[in-house]
Amino acid sequence: MTSSDSPAEGSRDVSAPADSNEAPFDDVITLSTSTDDDGTVTVTVVGEVDTFTAPVLRASLDTQLEQQPTALVIDLCGVQFLGSAGLAVLVETQKSARSRDVGLRLVANTRAVTRPLEVTGLIDLFTIAEKA
């Protein structure tokens, strides 16, 4: 993704009709899921996690937790921006995983992800790895 491909701040495309099945922010976040032989589910996130995309991430993570995986890995290496809404989703997912006795690990090796976690003091809530 080049800088010209990213949406300019304050100029997101909201032209999709409200009753459309197409989310207007599909180009801002991409999620993919894989399951290992041991039952560990990895959700790979690419793009920006902000107020508009956080609900998409939350829905995906909730769906995975409902399946009771042995562990959940959230790979954030492709995240270019992690806003407060994204931080809230991570905290909520941590609580939900803990209540279901599912191990949660974040894969984060970029400053765009580690810095917001450090500044807010949330980094200590998570097990963080640099590789999936």
C-alpha positions in Angstrom: 0.0 0.0 0.0 1.5 3.3 -1.0 0.7 6.5 0.8 -1.5 7.6 -2.1 -3.6 4.5 -1.6 -4.4 5.3 2.0 -7.4 7.4 2.7 -6.6 11.0 3.5 -7.5 11.9 7.1 -11.0 13.2 7.3 -11.9 12.2 3.7 -13.1 8.6 4.0 -15.4 7.3 1.3 -18.9 7.0 2.8 -20.7 7.0 -0.5 -22.1 3.4 -0.1 -25.8 3.5 0.6 -26.9 2.6 4.1 -28.8 -0.4 2.9 -25.9 -1.7 0.8 -24.3 -5.0 1.8 -21.0 -3.4 0.9 -19.1 -1.8 3.7 -17.7 1.6 2.7 -14.4 0.8 4.5 -13.5 -2.5 3.0 -10.3 -1.1 1.5 -9.1 0.1 4.9 -8.9 -3.3 6.7 -8.4 -6.9 5.6 -8.9 -9.9 7.9 -7.9 -13.4 7.2 -8.2 -16.5 9.5 -6.3 -19.7 9.6 -6.4 -22.7 12.0 -3.4 -24.8 13.0 -3.5 -28.6 13.6 -3.5 -28.0 17.3 -6.6 -25.8 17.2 -4.9 -22.4 17.4 -6.7 -19.8 15.4 -4.8 -16.9 13.9 -6.5 -13.8 12.7 -4.3 -11.7 10.5 -5.2 -8.0 10.3 -3.9 -5.7 7.6 -4.7 -2.0 7.4 -6.0 0.5 9.8 -7.9 -0.3 13.0 -10.0 2.8 13.9 -13.5 3.8 14.8 -14.8 2.7 11.5 -13.0 -0.7 11.1 -12.9 -1.8 14.8 -16.4 -3.3 14.7 -15.4 -5.5 11.8 -12.4 -6.7 13.8 -14.5 -7.2 16.9 -17.1 -9.3 15.1 -14.4 -11.5 13.5 -12.7 -12.1 16.9 -16.0 -12.7 18.7 -16.9 -15.3 16.0 -13.5 -17.1 16.5 -13.8 -17.1 20.3 -17.3 -18.6 20.1 -15.7 -21.6 18.4 -13.6 -22.2 21.5 -10.2 -22.5 19.9 -7.3 -23.8 22.0 -5.6 -20.4 21.5 -6.2 -17.2 19.6 -3.4 -15.3 17.9 -4.0 -11.8 16.5 -1.4 -11.0 14.0 -1.1 -7.2 13.8 2.1 -7.0 11.8 0.2 -5.5 8.8 -1.5 -2.8 10.9 -0.5 0.7 9.9 -2.7 2.5 12.5 -4.1 1.3 15.8 -6.6 3.8 17.3 -8.4 3.9 20.6 -11.3 1.9 19.2 -8.9 -0.8 18.1 -7.3 -0.8 21.6 -10.7 -1.2 23.1 -11.4 -4.2 20.8 -8.1 -5.8 22.0 -9.0 -5.3 25.6 -12.5 -6.7 25.2 -11.1 -9.7 23.3 -8.6 -10.3 26.1 -11.4 -10.3 28.7 -13.6 -12.6 26.5 -10.7 -15.0 25.8 -9.9 -15.1 29.5 -13.5 -15.9 30.5 -13.6 -18.7 28.0 -10.2 -20.0 29.1 -8.7 -19.4 25.6 -5.1 -18.3 25.5 -4.6 -15.0 23.6 -1.4 -13.8 22.0 -0.7 -10.7 19.9 1.9 -10.7 17.2 3.2 -7.1 16.9 6.5 -6.0 15.5 5.7 -2.5 14.3 5.7 0.8 16.2 2.2 1.6 14.8 0.9 -1.2 17.1 3.4 -1.3 20.0 3.5 2.4 20.6 -0.2 2.9 21.4 -0.1 -0.2 23.6 2.9 1.2 25.5 1.6 4.8 25.8 -1.7 3.6 27.3 -0.1 1.0 29.6 -2.1 -1.8 28.0 0.9 -3.7 26.7 1.2 -5.5 30.1 -2.3 -7.0 29.6 -1.1 -9.0 26.6 1.4 -11.7 25.6 3.2 -10.2 22.7 5.3 -12.1 20.2 7.3 -10.7 17.2 6.5 -13.7 15.0 3.4 -15.8 14.5 
